[in-house]
Amino acid sequence: MGDKPKYYLTTPIYYTNGLPHIGHTYSTIVCDTIRRYKRMRGFDVVMTTGTDEHGVNVERSAQKAGVPESEYVAKMAAEWKKLWDELGLQADEFVRTTDLKHAHTVQWLFKLCRENGYIYPGHYTGQYCIYDNAYVDVKAGEACPDCGRPTETVTEANFYFKLSAFQKPLLDFYKKNPHFIQPDTRRNEILSFVEGGLRDLSITRTSIRWGIPVPGEEKHVFYVWFDALSAYLTAVGGPNYAQRGYWPADLHLVGKEIIRFHAVYWPAFLMAAMLPLPEQIWAHGWLLMDNSKMSKSVGNVVRPRPIVDVLGMDALRYYLLRETVFGQDGNFSYEALIQRYNSDLANGLGNLASRTAALVEKYFAGRVPKPAALEPQDEALAKETQTAIAEVLEQYEAFGFSRALERIWSVVAAADKYLTSEQPWAGGTTDAEQSRRAAVLWTTAELLRAVVVLAHPVLPDCTVKVWTLLGAPGKIGAQDLGSLAWGGLAPGTALGKSQPLFPRIEKKEAQERMEAMENEAQNAPSPVGASAAAATPAAGTAPVAAGTVAGTAPAATEKIGIEDFTKVEMRVGQIKTAERIVGADKLLKLTVDIGTEIRQICAGIAQFYEPEKLIGRKVAVVVNLAPRKLRGVESNGMIVAASVGPEGRPVLAGFPDEDVEVGARLR
């Protein structure tokens, strides 16, 4: 890479206990966008992602799947890498925490910290959250304060890290480096946490076996954060990091829920080992669904593949970066996604490119015309574009992706307004008319060139197509954003072949296709073992029996105790009203009398049951589920149904031959 300045950035090291949803995809898209931008600014960039493959959750998931841990994590890591490759999010380094080179990094870091006097043996009894992989300060029997799920009491021998010794060094470092933690809300959160006092940290476990062993203390394995955080060093050489020259990292990009581990534990580990600290840690917000954090356990995750299959990857990238202000929470909705696609991409950039190319083809035989003279309105548009270039680069530098895209699309809108006003398709072909037409179409084509160079870090696929359409030389990703200026499109350049960019789509059809594909994905078997992941039932229904495809054996069912079964409260309900939900072909909205109250419940049975024929029917209802919204309609409970045949047709569980009292409890 010659004398180019180096830039190293990382995604979180993703936990392999589940498959990626668009929350993970958002993190990786942001990093990929920064990577592309920095390369267009002349940097030698390395981007790292990877998989965190140790810990009790992985151990239990592998047991549930009936496979060895090594096989489980290998298949899960392959699924993560496959998805990133399919989505064009190809990191320069993909590190797995089960790699031997990573074990060497962790053991080397431990040795440095121990030799410097910051690690000692001890015992610990406390509450541990296996979901967050963290000890939490609650009493036995209490839930995790971060995720709300049950904690476990753990008593074990371990090694402690003297985190308490780093309260003042960390506070001094934060003061000297005020931009180390971003955004400011997260910085203030970390300052408050550290100022409140730090306690020494358990960094090994003896109660599990699936992890990297401590040298000479093989009954100990490293606790997940000492293990996982070290992966950032592993990716760029580990103990030999100085040879490659990328450490310290310029940017760790993380979700806000893991900011403490990155902004407190990680710099303390590095200080203890006397290693350089990263330049900056940025914590982005959550992607919410119905104003709740996406979570596999809640069942409200959205996967990227259905969106990409229907709308394309550029549409997903654009929506996530345009709709969500980086650092804040964003709310995902299919409706807003499709609206952005049609308005900004199909009617905006796509329409501008196709109109410009068609007019150049019609009036100038497919070659960029040479403007003889420019009028004030042409020069005003040129000035607007030049101003936008500077403002967009400023926003990119600050990771203001939403503002950058807003500014780029303001130029697209100005070009549309300009074409509508100038009407190069009107009039005849006299020399004067052709001269004016040439000025208008060159101005528009040149603006389009600047727009796609600016948008390329966010929209890497469609901008290549427009670049080729304009006949511009070289590769768009190799353009120097720092020297982007007005006037680079040479008159006489032959246009390339026109390619479809963003065909306009019908909102209802697109949404139904994506939701159907999402349901299929949720019900698909896990890539690791037959029982590694539970299938998600149709909205509002709970399958109590499943048919199997001819010639295949039914999946093995994990046994549960009676205490698990008694947590589910089912009662006899009677359907009082039933109606279809506008825009949702599969859902019915029911009101159901459960004896003590009337509940509104959404059920995914509209394709198999007529609403009017359900009124008065007695059904089994799960009444102690948390409410959730389906297509904007709240559902407060679940109707029980069998899933019959290979297509999973729902058949309602009921009481046709028995006089059962409404509200009676099912046991």
C-alpha positions in Angstrom: 0.0 0.0 0.0 3.1 2.3 -0.2 3.0 5.4 2.0 -0.8 5.5 2.5 -1.8 6.2 6.1 -3.3 3.2 7.8 -6.8 3.0 9.2 -8.1 0.0 11.3 -11.7 -0.4 12.3 -13.7 -3.2 13.7 -17.3 -4.5 14.1 -18.3 -6.2 17.3 -17.1 -9.8 17.4 -20.5 -11.4 17.1 -21.7 -14.1 19.4 -22.4 -17.4 17.6 -25.4 -18.4 19.7 -27.8 -17.3 16.9 -27.9 -16.2 13.3 -27.5 -12.5 12.1 -30.5 -10.2 12.0 -30.5 -6.6 10.7 -29.2 -5.2 14.0 -26.0 -7.1 13.4 -26.2 -6.2 9.7 -26.5 -2.5 10.6 -23.3 -2.6 12.5 -21.5 -4.3 9.7 -23.0 -1.9 7.0 -21.8 1.1 9.0 -18.2 -0.3 9.2 -18.3 -1.3 5.5 -19.4 2.3 4.6 -16.6 3.8 6.7 -14.1 1.4 5.1 -15.2 2.4 1.6 -15.1 6.1 2.5 -11.7 6.0 4.0 -10.3 4.1 1.0 -11.7 6.8 -1.2 -9.8 9.3 1.0 -6.5 7.6 0.4 -6.2 5.3 3.4 -4.8 1.8 3.6 -7.8 0.4 5.5 -8.3 -2.9 7.3 -11.8 -3.8 8.6 -12.2 -6.7 11.0 -15.3 -8.7 11.9 -15.6 -12.2 13.3 -17.4 -14.6 15.7 -17.2 -15.0 19.5 -17.4 -18.8 19.9 -16.8 -19.6 23.6 -18.9 -19.5 26.7 -21.7 -21.3 28.5 -24.4 -20.3 26.0 -22.5 -21.9 23.1 -21.8 -25.0 25.3 -25.5 -25.3 26.0 -26.6 -24.6 22.4 -24.2 -27.3 21.1 -25.6 -29.8 23.7 -29.2 -28.9 22.6 -28.2 -29.4 19.0 -26.6 -32.8 19.8 -23.2 -31.9 18.3 -19.8 -31.2 19.7 -19.0 -27.5 20.4 -16.3 -27.4 17.8 -18.8 -28.6 15.1 -21.5 -26.2 16.3 -19.3 -23.1 16.2 -17.7 -24.0 12.9 -21.1 -24.3 11.2 -22.4 -21.1 12.8 -19.3 -19.1 11.9 -19.6 -20.4 8.4 -23.2 -19.1 8.3 -22.2 -15.6 9.5 -19.3 -15.4 7.0 -21.5 -16.7 4.2 -24.1 -14.0 4.9 -21.6 -11.2 5.0 -20.1 -12.4 1.7 -23.6 -12.6 0.1 -24.4 -9.1 1.2 -21.1 -7.7 -0.1 -19.8 -7.0 3.4 -16.5 -8.7 3.0 -14.2 -7.7 5.8 -10.5 -7.8 5.3 -10.1 -10.0 8.4 -12.6 -12.5 9.8 -11.4 -13.7 13.1 -12.8 -16.7 15.1 -12.1 -16.9 18.8 -11.6 -20.7 18.4 -8.6 -20.0 16.1 -5.3 -21.1 17.5 -3.7 -17.8 16.7 -6.4 -16.1 18.9 -5.7 -18.5 21.8 -2.1 -17.4 21.6 -3.1 -13.7 21.7 -5.3 -14.2 24.7 -2.7 -16.2 26.6 0.0 -13.6 25.7 -2.2 -10.7 26.9 -2.9 -12.6 30.2 0.8 -13.2 30.7 1.6 -9.5 30.3 -1.1 -8.4 32.7 -0.1 -11.0 35.2 3.6 -10.2 35.0 2.7 -6.5 35.6 0.9 -7.5 38.8 -2.7 -7.0 37.8 -4.0 -10.6 38.0 -4.4 -12.7 41.1 -6.3 -15.9 42.0 -9.5 -15.9 44.1 -13.0 -17.2 44.5 -16.3 -15.7 43.5 -20.0 -16.3 44.4 -22.5 -14.1 42.6 -25.2 -13.8 39.9 -24.2 -14.4 36.3 -26.3 -13.6 33.2 -25.5 -16.2 30.6 -27.3 -14.1 28.0 -25.1 -11.0 28.4 -22.1 -13.1 29.5 -21.6 -10.9 32.5 -21.7 -11.0 36.3 -24.4 -8.7 37.5 -24.9 -6.9 40.8 -28.3 -8.4 41.9 -29.4 -10.8 44.6 -30.0 -14.5 44.0 -33.3 -15.1 42.1 -33.4 -11.6 40.7 -33.3 -10.9 36.9 -30.5 -9.3 35.0 -30.8 -5.5 35.2 -29.8 -5.2 31.6 -31.8 -7.8 29.7 -34.4 -8.8 32.3 -33.8 -12.5 32.0 -33.0 -14.9 34.8 -29.6 -15.0 36.4 -27.7 -18.0 37.8 -25.8 -18.2 41.1 -22.2 -19.1 40.3 -19.5 -20.1 42.9 -16.1 -21.0 41.5 -12.4 -20.5 41.7 -11.1 -18.0 39.2 -8.5 -15.3 38.4 -9.3 -11.7 39.0 -8.2 -8.7 37.1 -7.4 -5.6 39.3 -9.9 -3.3 37.5 -10.1 -1.2 40.7 -6.5 -0.1 40.1 -7.6 1.7 36.9 -10.3 4.0 38.1 -8.0 7.1 38.1 -5.9 6.1 35.0 -9.1 5.6 33.0 -10.7 8.9 34.2 -7.4 10.7 33.4 -7.4 9.1 29.9 -11.0 10.1 29.3 -10.2 13.7 30.2 -7.2 13.8 28.0 -9.0 12.1 25.1 -12.6 13.6 25.2 -13.5 12.0 21.8 -12.4 8.5 22.9 -16.0 7.5 23.7 -18.8 8.6 21.3 -21.5 9.8 21.3 -21.5 12.1 24.3 -24.5 10.3 25.9 -22.4 7.1 26.1 -19.3 9.0 27.3 -21.3 10.5 30.1 -22.7 7.1 31.0 -19.2 5.6 31.2 -17.8 8.6 33.2 -20.6 8.1 35.7 -19.9 4.3 36.0 -16.2 4.7 36.5 -16.6 7.6 38.9 -18.9 5.4 41.0 -16.0 3.0 41.7 -14.6 0.0 40.0 -14.5 -3.5 41.4 -12.0 -6.2 40.5 -13.2 -8.4 37.6 -13.3 -12.1 37.3 -11.7 -13.1 34.0 -11.7 -16.9 34.1 -14.2 -19.6 34.8 -13.9 -23.1 36.2 -17.5 -24.1 35.9 -17.4 -24.5 32.1 -14.9 -26.3 29.9 -15.6 -24.7 26.5 -13.0 -21.9 26.3 -9.3 -21.0 26.0 -7.3 -22.6 28.8 -5.1 -20.5 31.1 -1.5 -21.6 30.6 -0.4 -23.8 33.6 -3.9 -23.5 35.1 -5.8 -25.6 32.6 -8.9 -26.1 34.8 -9.5 -22.4 34.2 -10.8 -21.1 30.9 -10.9 -17.4 30.0 -14.1 -15.4 30.7 -15.8 -14.2 27.5 -14.8 -10.5 27.6 -11.0 -11.1 28.2 -11.3 -13.6 25.4 -13.5 -11.8 22.9 -12.0 -8.3 23.2 -8.6 -9.6 22.4 -9.8 -10.7 19.0 -9.3 -7.1 17.8 -5.6 -7.6 18.4 -5.5 -11.1 17.0 -6.8 -9.9 13.6 -3.8 -7.6 13.0 -1.0 -9.8 14.3 -1.6 -10.5 18.0 1.7 -10.5 19.8 3.4 -9.4 16.5 1.0 -6.5 16.0 3.9 -4.1 15.4 5.0 -5.9 12.3 1.7 -5.1 10.4 1.4 -1.6 11.8 -2.4 -1.3 12.2 -2.6 -1.3 16.0 -3.9 0.7 17.8 -7.3 0.5 16.2 -8.7 3.8 14.9 -12.3 2.8 15.6 -14.2 0.1 17.5 -17.8 0.2 16.4 -20.1 -1.4 19.0 -23.8 -1.5 20.1 -24.6 0.6 23.1 -25.3 -2.4 25.3 -21.7 -3.5 25.2 -20.1 0.0 25.5 -19.0 -0.7 29.1 -16.9 -3.7 28.2 -15.2 -1.8 25.4 -14.7 1.6 27.1 -13.8 0.3 30.6 -12.6 -3.3 30.6 -10.7 -3.2 27.2 -8.6 -0.1 27.8 -7.9 -1.3 31.4 -6.6 -4.6 30.0 -4.4 -2.8 27.5 -3.1 -0.4 30.1 -2.2 -3.3 32.4 -0.3 -5.0 29.5 1.3 -1.6 28.6 -0.1 -1.8 25.1 -1.4 1.1 23.0 -5.1 2.0 23.4 -7.6 2.4 20.5 -8.2 5.8 19.2 -12.0 5.8 19.5 -15.0 3.7 20.5 -18.4 4.6 18.9 -21.6 3.1 20.3 -24.6 3.1 18.0 -28.2 2.7 19.1 -30.6 -0.2 18.7 -32.8 -0.9 15.7 -36.3 -1.2 17.3 -39.3 -3.1 16.0 -42.5 -1.8 17.3 -40.4 0.3 19.7 -38.8 -2.8 21.3 -35.2 -4.0 20.8 -34.9 -6.8 18.3 -34.3 -10.0 20.1 -34.4 -13.7 19.2 -36.0 -14.5 22.6 -38.8 -11.9 22.0 -39.3 -13.2 18.4 -39.3 -9.8 16.8 -36.1 -10.1 14.7 -35.9 -9.2 11.0 -33.4 -10.9 8.8 -31.6 -9.1 5.9 -32.0 -11.8 3.2 -35.7 -11.3 2.5 -35.2 -7.6 2.2 -32.2 -8.0 -0.1 -34.0 -10.6 -2.2 -36.9 -8.2 -2.8 -35.4 -4.8 -2.9 -31.6 -5.3 -3.2 -28.7 -4.7 -0.8 -28.3 -1.0 -1.7 -31.9 -0.4 -0.7 -31.3 -1.9 2.8 -28.0 0.0 3.2 -29.7 3.3 2.1 -32.7 2.9 4.4 -30.7 2.0 7.5 -28.2 4.8 7.1 -30.7 7.4 6.0 -33.5 6.6 8.4 -31.4 6.3 11.6 -29.2 9.0 13.0 -25.9 7.3 13.8 -25.6 6.9 17.6 -29.3 7.0 18.3 -32.0 4.3 18.3 -33.8 3.7 15.0 -37.2 2.1 14.3 -37.5 -0.4 11.6 -40.6 -0.8 9.5 -41.3 -2.4 6.2 -43.6 0.5 5.2 -40.9 3.1 5.8 -38.3 0.9 4.0 -40.5 0.6 0.9 -41.4 4.3 1.0 -37.7 5.3 1.0 -37.1 2.8 -1.9 -39.8 4.2 -4.1 -39.3 7.9 -3.3 -35.6 8.3 -2.9 -34.1 5.5 -5.0 -36.7 4.7 -7.7 -38.2 8.1 -8.3 -35.0 10.0 -7.2 -31.6 8.7 -8.2 -32.9 6.0 -10.6 -35.2 8.3 -12.4 -32.6 11.0 -12.8 -30.0 8.6 -14.2 -32.4 7.0 -16.7 -33.9 10.3 -17.9 -30.5 11.9 -18.4 -29.2 8.9 -20.3 -32.3 8.7 -22.5 -32.1 12.3 -23.5 -28.4 12.2 -24.3 -29.0 9.1 -26.4 -31.9 10.7 -28.2 -30.4 14.2 -29.0 -26.7 13.5 -29.0 -26.3 9.9 -30.3 -25.3 8.6 -26.8 -22.3 10.9 -26.3 -21.9 13.5 -23.5 -22.5 16.9 -25.2 -20.2 19.8 -25.0 -21.7 22.9 -23.5 -21.0 26.0 -25.7 -22.2 28.4 -23.0 -23.6 28.2 -19.5 -26.4 30.4 -18.2 -26.9 31.5 -14.6 -29.2 28.7 -13.7 -26.6 26.1 -14.9 -23.9 27.8 -12.9 -26.2 28.0 -9.8 -26.6 24.2 -10.0 -22.9 23.7 -10.3 -22.3 25.9 -7.3 -25.0 24.0 -5.3 -23.2 20.7 -6.1 -19.8 22.0 -5.2 -21.2 23.2 -1.8 -22.8 19.9 -1.3 -19.5 18.0 -1.9 -17.8 19.9 1.0 -20.8 19.4 3.3 -21.1 15.7 2.6 -17.4 15.0 3.2 -17.7 16.9 6.5 -20.7 14.7 7.5 -18.9 11.5 6.5 -15.9 12.5 8.6 -18.3 12.8 11.6 -20.1 9.6 10.7 -23.2 11.7 10.0 -24.5 9.3 7.4 -28.1 10.4 7.6 -27.2 14.1 7.1 -24.8 13.2 4.3 -27.4 11.3 2.4 -30.0 14.0 3.0 -27.6 16.5 1.5 -26.8 14.3 -1.5 -30.5 13.8 -2.2 -31.1 17.5 -2.0 -28.8 17.8 -5.0 -30.8 15.0 -6.8 -34.0 17.0 -6.1 -32.4 20.2 -7.4 -31.5 18.4 -10.6 -35.0 17.1 -11.0 -36.4 20.6 -10.5 -33.8 22.0 -13.0 -34.7 19.4 -15.7 -38.4 20.1 -15.2 -37.8 23.9 -15.6 -35.4 23.7 -18.6 -37.3 20.9 -20.4 -34.5 19.7 -22.7 -37.0 17.4 -24.4 -39.1 20.3 -25.7 -38.5 22.5 -28.7 -36.8 21.7 -32.0 -33.2 21.0 -33.1 -32.0 24.4 -34.3 -28.4 25.2 -33.5 -29.6 27.5 -30.7 -31.9 24.9 -29.2 -29.3 22.2 -29.5 -26.7 24.4 -27.8 -29.1 25.1 -24.9 -30.0 21.4 -24.7 -26.3 20.5 -24.6 -25.6 22.8 -21.7 -28.6 21.4 -19.7 -27.7 17.7 -20.3 -24.0 18.2 -19.7 -24.8 20.0 -16.4 -27.2 17.2 -15.4 -24.8 14.4 -16.3 -21.9 16.1 -14.5 -24.1 16.5 -11.4 -25.0 12.9 -11.6 -21.3 12.0 -11.8 -20.6 13.9 -8.6 -23.7 12.4 -6.8 -22.7 8.8 -7.5 -19.1 9.4 -6.3 -20.4 10.9 -3.1 -23.0 8.1 -2.6 -20.6 5.2 -3.5 -19.6 4.4 0.1 -23.3 3.8 1.0 -24.6 2.5 -2.4 -21.7 0.5 -3.8 -23.7 -1.5 -6.4 -26.0 1.0 -8.1 -23.3 3.7 -8.2 -21.1 1.4 -10.2 -23.9 1.0 -12.7 -24.4 4.8 -13.1 -20.6 5.3 -13.3 -20.5 2.8 -16.2 -23.6 4.4 -17.8 -21.8 7.8 -17.8 -18.8 6.2 -19.5 -16.6 7.6 -16.8 -13.0 6.2 -16.8 -11.5 4.0 -14.0 -13.3 2.4 -11.1 -15.6 4.5 -9.0 -14.3 3.1 -5.8 -10.8 4.3 -6.7 -11.9 7.9 -7.1 -10.3 10.4 -4.7 -13.1 11.9 -2.7 -10.8 14.6 -1.4 -10.3 16.0 -4.9 -13.8 15.6 -6.2 -14.8 18.8 -8.0 -17.1 20.1 -10.6 -16.2 19.6 -14.3 -14.7 16.1 -14.5 -17.0 14.7 -17.1 -15.4 15.0 -20.5 -17.6 16.0 -23.4 -17.7 13.4 -26.2 -17.6 10.5 -23.7 -19.7 7.6 -25.0 -22.4 6.4 -22.6 -22.3 2.8 -21.5 -25.2 0.4 -21.5 -28.2 1.3 -19.4 -28.9 -1.1 -16.6 -32.0 -1.2 -14.3 -31.4 0.5 -11.0 -34.5 0.6 -8.8 -37.7 -0.6 -10.6 -40.6 0.9 -8.8 -42.5 -1.6 -6.7 -46.0 -2.0 -5.4 -45.9 -1.5 -1.6 -48.4 -4.2 -0.5 -47.0 -6.9 -2.7 -43.4 -6.2 -1.7 -44.2 -6.1 2.0 -46.1 -9.4 1.9 -43.3 -11.0 0.0 -40.7 -9.9 2.6 -42.9 -10.9 5.5 -43.6 -14.3 4.0 -39.9 -14.9 3.4 -39.2 -13.8 7.0 -41.7 -16.3 8.3 -40.1 -19.1 6.2 -36.7 -18.1 7.6 -38.0 -18.2 11.2 -39.5 -21.6 10.7 -36.5 -23.1 8.8 -34.4 -25.7 10.5 -31.3 -24.6 12.3 -28.0 -25.1 10.3 -26.7 -26.9 13.3 -28.7 -29.9 14.5 -32.4 -30.6 14.3 -33.3 -29.0 17.6 -30.8 -26.1 17.8 -33.4 -23.5 17.2 -37.2 -23.6 17.9 -39.5 -22.9 15.0 -41.6 -19.7 15.3 -45.3 -20.3 14.9 -47.6 -18.3 12.7 -48.6 -15.0 14.3 -51.1 -15.5 17.0 -51.2 -19.3 16.8 -49.2 -22.0 18.7 -48.7 -25.3 16.9 -49.3 -28.3 19.3 -48.6 -31.0 16.8 -46.6 -30.9 13.6 -46.8 -33.1 10.5 -43.7 -34.3 8.8 -42.7 -34.4 5.2 -43.0 -37.9 3.8 -39.8 -39.9 4.1 -38.3 -37.8 6.9 -38.2 -38.4 10.6 -39.6 -35.8 13.0 -37.1 -33.7 14.8 -36.3 -34.8 18.3 -38.0 -32.8 21.0 -36.2 -31.6 24.1 -37.7 -32.7 27.3 -38.9 -30.1 29.8 -39.9 -30.4 33.4 -43.4 -29.9 34.8 -42.3 -26.6 36.3 -41.7 -25.3 32.7 -45.1 -26.5 31.5 -46.9 -24.9 34.4 -45.6 -21.5 33.4 -47.9 -21.6 30.4 -51.4 -20.5 31.3 -54.1 -21.7 28.8 -57.8 -21.1 29.2 -60.9 -21.8 27.2 -61.9 -18.8 25.2 -64.9 -18.0 23.0 -64.5 -15.9 19.8 -66.9 -12.9 19.9 -65.8 -11.1 16.8 -63.5 -11.8 13.8 -62.3 -9.5 11.0 -59.6 -9.3 8.5 -56.7 -6.8 8.9 -56.3 -4.4 6.0 -53.1 -5.1 4.1 -52.4 -8.4 5.9 -53.7 -11.4 4.0 -52.7 -13.9 6.6 -54.0 -12.2 9.8 -57.4 -12.1 11.5 -58.2 -9.7 14.4 -60.3 -11.6 17.0 -61.9 -10.5 20.2 -62.0 -13.5 22.6 -63.9 -13.9 25.9 -61.5 -15.7 28.3 -63.9 -15.6 31.3 -62.4 -12.7 33.2 -62.1 -10.3 30.3 -62.3 -9.8 26.5 -58.9 -10.0 24.8 -57.9 -8.8 21.3 -55.8 -11.4 19.6 -54.2 -11.6 16.1 -54.1 -15.0 14.5 -52.4 -16.1 11.3 -55.3 -18.2 10.1 -57.0 -15.9 7.5 -56.1 -18.1 4.6 -57.9 -21.1 6.2 -60.8 -19.7 8.2 -63.6 -17.4 7.2 -64.1 -14.7 9.9 -67.9 -15.1 10.2 -67.6 -18.8 10.7 -65.4 -18.4 13.8 -67.8 -16.3 15.9 -69.0 -18.3 18.9 -66.3 -21.0 18.5 -64.5 -22.1 21.7 -60.8 -22.3 21.4 -57.7 -22.8 23.6 -55.9 -19.6 24.4 -52.5 -18.9 25.9 -53.3 -16.0 28.1 -50.0 -15.1 29.9 -47.9 -14.0 26.9 -46.5 -10.5 26.7 -48.5 -8.4 24.2 -46.9 -7.6 20.9 -47.9 -5.7 17.7 -48.5 -7.4 14.4 -48.9 -5.1 11.4 -49.6 -2.3 13.9 -52.4 -4.2 15.7 -51.8 -5.2 19.3 -52.2 -9.0 20.0 -52.7 -9.9 23.7 -52.5 -13.7 23.8 -52.2 -16.7 21.4 -54.7 -19.0 19.9 -53.6 -22.7 20.0 -53.5 -24.6 16.7 -52.0 -27.7 15.3 -49.7 -27.4 12.3 -50.8 -30.0 9.8 -49.1 -31.3 6.7 -46.0 -30.1 4.9 -47.4 -26.7 4.4 -48.1 -26.2 8.1 -51.8 -25.6 7.7 -53.2 -24.4 11.1 -56.1 -26.3 12.6 -57.6 -24.7 15.7 -57.7 -26.7 18.9 -61.2 -26.6 20.3 -64.1 -28.3 22.1 -66.7 -29.2 19.5 -68.3 -32.1 21.5 -67.9 -30.9 25.1 -69.8 -28.2 27.1 -66.7 -26.5 28.5 -67.1 -23.3 30.5 -65.5 -20.2 29.0 -62.5 -19.3 31.2 -61.8 -22.8 32.3 -58.1 -23.5 32.7 -56.4 -26.2 30.6 -54.2 -28.5 32.4 
